[in-house]
Amino acid sequence: MKLEYRPRGVCSQRIEIDVEDGRVQDVKFTGGCSGNLQGISRLVKGMPVEEVISRVEGIRCGFKPTSCPDQLAQALKQFRDAPQD
């Protein structure tokens, strides 16, 4: 299942996530710190959704109350908690 999320409070403008059988298959960020976000995308590939959430939720960027990794966790939580068809 593909998910598109509009992050809030960070430099990236969009996160596209592909989840299959409870695992993250691919993540693409639009905007933000390219190298760091490519690294995060590669690190979470193949990881269970719950593990990604537990590892990156709550990370802050400087004085901001959130970060791109935290926004990825928020997107995955929204996906996890949404009613499935």
N, C-alpha and C positions, 0 to 999 in steps of 0.2 A: 504494500500500500504506500502510495506517495502522499506526502504531507507538505504543505507550504505554510510557512509561519512568518509573520511580520514582527520582528523583534522590537522591543521598546527600550529606550534609554541607552542604546549602544550605537556604535558606528555602522555596523552591518545593517542592511535594509531588508534582507530576505534570507530565510533559511529553507532549503529544500531537503527533505529527508525521505529516504526510501527504507521502509521497515518491512521485513518479511519473517514470518514465524517467530515474532518476538525479538528479532535481532536487527540491529542497524546495518543496512547493506551499503548505504551511501549517504553522505552529507555534503551539501554545497552551500557555501555562504556567498552572498552578494554584498560587496562593500566590506569595510573593516580592514583589519591587519592581515593582508593576504597570506604571508608566510605562516603566521601563528594559526590562522584558521584552516589552512591546508593541513598543518600538522595535527590539529584536533580532529579533523575529518578522517585522516588516516588512522589515528590512534583508536577511534571509536568504531571503525569498520569491523563488522562481525561480532561486536559486543552485544550482550543482551540489553534491552532497553532499560531495565531496572538498574543494571550496573552503571550504565552511562549516567543516569539520573543521580545515583548515589555518589558518583565520583565528581561531577561538575556542578551540581546544584549548590548555590550559595557562594560561588566564586565571584569576587568583586573586581572591578577594573578601576584602579586608583581610588578616587573618592566617590565613584558612582556606586549606587546600591546593587548593581547587577553587572554582568559582563556577557560577552558573546557565548562562552561556555554555559553560563547560567541560563541564558535565553534558550540555548539548545535543550537544556533540562526542562524548562518551562514548556517548550514545544512538545517534547516527548511525553510529559505529564498530561498535557491537553489531549494528545493522541490516545494515551493509555486510558484516560478517564472518559473519553467520548463513547457514546453508545455505538456498538458495532452492528452493522446491517446483517 
